[in-house]
Amino acid sequence: MSIHTIDYTVLAQNIKKWGKELGFQQVGITDVDLQNQEKALQDWLDNGYHGEMEWMARHGMMRARPDELLPGTLRVISVSMDYLPPEAGFAETLKQPHKAYISRYALGRDYHKLLRQRLKQLGQKISAEVEQLGFRPFVDSAPILERPLAEKAGLGWTGKHSLILNAQGGSWFFLGELLVDIPLPVDSAVENECGRCVACKTSCPTGAIVDDAVIDARRCISYLTIELDGIIPEEFRTAIGNRIYGCDDCQLVCPYNRYSSLTNEKDFHCRPQLYQQDLLTLFLWDEKTFLSKTEGSAIRRIGHEKWLRNIAVALGNAPYSDKFVDALESRLGFSEMLDVHLHWAIQQQIQHRKAATHTRQNKTARLIRIVEKGLPRDA
């Protein structure tokens, strides 16, 4: 088709239809102008909120300029794909401190390749209609502000937890972008409907949401358990609880997530070797087992040492168990970094044992007093 005979309005409608046929729940189109995001991005970097994610600062304002990432880009096709599995089991796992809580997005197949392949297929469909189309798919893999682009494309609004929300699907979805060099008509942003709700801000275990839609990654459990390579600051270890990979708390309390749709992708369903497993079971995996059990999973990229680090912290937060202490002690000498967390966890277990002993002694003393007074035991 010649560029002079293209009906871009019809093409945009077809793109949205093709996208949904490929499994995307939403498809929107926006231009590349993100100038109004540059100051907020620079302030975020200047405040050091990116922590040790040095690539955030290295790419600087390119993140707000998609046409620098792929010269000639005129439009961004933004897509979403639901990932909430049918057997999510949020509260059940968080309420059982001996179980391992893994962020819902990471319990199935790594989403990067799946979404990128679907976006590539969408680009190829467009190429069949447009001569000399330039396109490039991205899925959380390039210096690009995907959430502001998704907001401009009408996929939802930016919640106070900084994630994209919409009234129909909540926030349990992945985002992806297809950069193209054709002047498609753009979509309109939707109204922000968070109102006065601050549930996400007040529920964050570590106070990482420092302002509306502003996250201090250095305090975020997802950053601490995934992105941070070294020692988790002691001030955050207790708050981490049994979360060994990521955190969903800000999404769990969001009213709009009551209406979230379950994923249609079986690849995103929970893998049994990761779902609601005992901390001790996962902690005893050697590196070969870890690599085998996490094959095709986003979890694999943190490596075995950080996996053990995260579980050690969770074991330190769990109620006392001789088995936990024995397991923690068995890992001593693995590495200097891990040893810091192992020693902390062992000390925590000792404190839990003392507290439990003190509680039992108090209960025994109370029963003795009741018997001496001749009162009923339930008095």
N, C-alpha and C positions, 0 to 999 in steps of 0.2 A: 504494500500500500504506500503510495507516495505521501510524503509529509504534508503536501498541500491539500490532500483530500481526506485527511484524518478528521473525524468528528470526535474531538477529545471528550465531550460530554458522554457520548455513547461508550467510548473506550473506558472512561472512568467507571461507568456502571458495570461494564463487563469485567473490569479488574476486581471490583468488589464481589461480583458473582463467582469469578474464578477463585478468588481467595477463600471464600466460604466453602467452595467445593473441595479445596485443598485442606480444609480442617480448621481454618481460622474463624474465630467467633466474630471478630470485628476487623474491618478494613477501612482505614481513613486516609485522606490525602492532605498534605500540607506543603507550604513553601519552605524555604530554607532559612528564613529570617528569624534568628534567635538573639538579636541584639539586646533585647530587653532582659535576657538571661545572663549577660556577660558580667554585670556588676555583682549579682548574687553569687555567681561561680567564683569570681575573684575574691570576694569577701570570705567565702567558704574555705578557699585555699589559704588565704592570708591568716585565717584563724587556726589553721592547722587541723581542721576537722577531718582531713583525709588520712590522718595518721601516717602509717608507713606505706600507704599506697602511692609511692612516688610517681608512678605513671600518670596519676591525676594532674600533678603539677607539671610534669614534663611536657604534656601535650597542650597545657594551658588553654587558650581561647579557641583552639581548633575544635574543642568539644562543642562549641556553640556555632561553628561554621562548617556545616556539612559539605558545602561546595569547595572547601579547602581539602577535605578528606578525599573527595572524588571530584576533581575539577569538571565543570560543566553541569553539575547537578542542578536541576531546577525544582524538583519535587521529591518529597519523601513519602513513600507509601508505608504507613504504620499499621501493624497488625497485632492482634492479641490471640492467645490460645489458652483456654482454661486448663488448669493442672490439678484441681482439687480431686483427690481420689475418693472413691466411695467409702473406703474403710479408714477414714482419716484418723479417728481416735485421738483427738487433741487432748481433751481434759483427762481421759483415762490415763494417758502416759504421764502427763505432768503431775498427776496426783499420786503417782507411784514412784517415789524417789530412787528405788533400786532399778527402775527401767530407764532406757536411754531415749531421750527425746531428740528426734532429728527433724529439722524443718521439712514441712510437707513437700516442698518443691524437689527435695533431694532424695525422696524415698523411691523414686522410679528411675527411668533412664535419663541420662544427661540430656537436657533439652536443647543444647546448643546445636548439635548436628541435625536433629530432627527439624527444628524450625528453619535452620539455614537451608536445608535441602528443599523444604516446601517453598521458601521464598525464591530460591533459584528456579524452581519449577514455574512459579508465578512470573518471574522475569522472562523465562523462555516463552511462556504463553503470550506475553506482551510483545516480545520480539517477533513473533509470528505475524503480528498485525502492524508492526512499525519497522520501517527500514532503518538500519543503522542505529538501533537503540543501544544506549550505554546504560548499564545497570550494575548494581553491586549489592548483595544482601549482607546484613549485619545482625548479629544476635549477641548482644552483650559482649562484643569482641573487638570494639574499636572506640576511639575517643569521640563519642557522640552523645549528646544529651537526649537519650531516648524518651524519657518521661515528658519533658516539655514538648517534644515533637508529637508524642501520642496525644497530649492534651490539645495542642493546636489542631490535630487531625480529627478531634471530636471523639476520641475513644473513651474519654472520661475527664475527671478533674483531678488535680493534685491534692490528695488528702493531707492532713496535718502530720501524718507519719511519712510523708514524701512519696508515697506510692500512688499510682493512678487508680482511681475509684470510679465505678459507674453504678447507677441505680439498679441495673439489671444483674450485673455479675460480680459486684463487690470488687475485690482486688486480687482474687486467686487466679491470676493469669500471667503468662509470660508475654513479653513484648519483643517485636522484631521490626526491622526496617529494610525497605528496598529503596535504594537511591536510584533515581532515573533522571534522564536528561530531556524529558519532554514536558511541555507546558499544560499538564492536566489541570482541570478545575479543582479548587481546594475546598475542603470541608470547614465547617465552623466549629469552634470550641463550644463545649457545653457549660452550663452554669455550675459553679461550685456549690454543693449542697451539704457541706459539713456543718454549716451553721455554728452554733456555740458548743457543739460536742467536742470534748477534749479527752475522751476515753482512751485513745491511743497514747496520748502524752502522759496521762497519769498512771497508766498500766505498765509503762516501760520499766523493767526491773532495775535498770542501771541509770535511768534519767538521761538517755541518749538523745531524746527529742528536745533540743534546747530552744527551739522556736517553731512556729508553724512551718512545716515542710523543711525544717533544717535539722539535719542529723549530725551529731558529733560522733563520727565513726569510732573514735578512740574509746567511747563508752558503750558502743553497740555490741551486743552479744554475738551477732552474726559476724561482725568484723573480728572480734576477739577470738572466736573459735574457727574462723575460716581464713581470713586475710592476714592476721597477725602471725608472724613466723616465730617470735621469741616467747618471752615470759609474759603470761597474763598477769596484769597488775593485781596484787593481792586484794585491793579494795573492791574488785568486781567478782572475785571467785565465789563467794557465798551466794551472790545474786544470780549467778549462772545456774545454780540448782542442778538439774539433771539434763540440761540442754547441751548436748555434745557436738552438735553441728547446726549452727544457725538458731534463729528464734522467730517465733510467729506471734508473740504476745500482742503486738500492736494491731495485727490483723484479726486475732481471735475476738477482741472486744469490739471491733467495728460493727455498728448496727447494720451496715449495708452487706456485710458478709453473711448475714442470716439468709440472704436470698441467692447466694452464689450457686452457680450451676456446677454439677460434677463434670469432670473431664470425659470426653469421648475417646481419648487416646489411651489404649491399654498400656502403652509404654510408660505412662505416668502413674500407673497403679503401684501400690506399695510392694516392694520386694520382701518376701518373708524373712530373708536373712538379716534385714535391717529394721523391720517393723516391730515395735514394742519389745525389743530384745532386752534381756537383762544386761546391766552394765558390766557385770563380771564376765559374762559370755564374750562380749565384744572386746573387753580388756585383755583377754587371754589369747586373742588372735595373734599369731606371729605375722611377720611382714608378708610372707607368701600367702597366707590365708586372707589377710587384709586385701591384698591386690586381687585375689581371686574373687572374694565376696563383693568387692566394689567395682568389678569390671563393668564398664559402660555407665558408671554412676559419676555424678559430679563430685561425690565425696572423695574419690580416688586422688584428686589433685592436691589434697592437703598433705598426703603422705602418712606413713605409719607413725612417725614420731609425734606429729601434731595430733593424730587420732588418739594415741595413748595419753598425751598431755591433757586433752579435753576430757577424756574419760576419768583420768586420775582426779581432776577437779570435781567431777560429778560424784565419784566414789567418796571423796572427802566430805561432800555434802549429804551423803546418804546416812541413814541410821547405822549404828555400830554393828559390825559383823567381823568375827575372827577371820572369815574367808576374805573379806575386803582387805584387811590389814596384811594378811599373808600375801595376797596378790600384789599389793602395792610394794611391799618389801622385796618381792621377787624381781621387780623391774629396776631396782636401784642399780646404778652403774650403767644404765642404757645410754644416757647422755647427760651432760651437765644441765642442759635446759630442762629435760624431763625430771631430773632429780629434784629440782626446786619445787616442782608441783607434787612430786611423790612425798617429800618430807612434809609439805604443808598438809597434804591429804591424810597422812598418817597421824599427824598431830590433831587434826580435826576429828578423826575417828576416836582417838584417845579421849578428847573432850566429850564426844557424844557418849562414850562408855561411862565416863564419870557422871555426866548429867543423868543418864539412865539409872545408874546405881543410886544416886542421890534421890531420885524420884521414888524408887522402890523402897528406900529406907524411910522416906517420909510417909509413904502409904502404910508401911509396916507399923511405924510409930503411932499413926492415927488409929489403926485397928486395935493396937494395944490399949490406947487411951479409952476407946469405945468399950472394949471388953471390961476394963477396970471399973468403968462407970455403970456397967450393967445395961447399956443401951443397945437397941437393935443395931445390927451392922450397917443398915442403910440410913441411920439417923443423920 
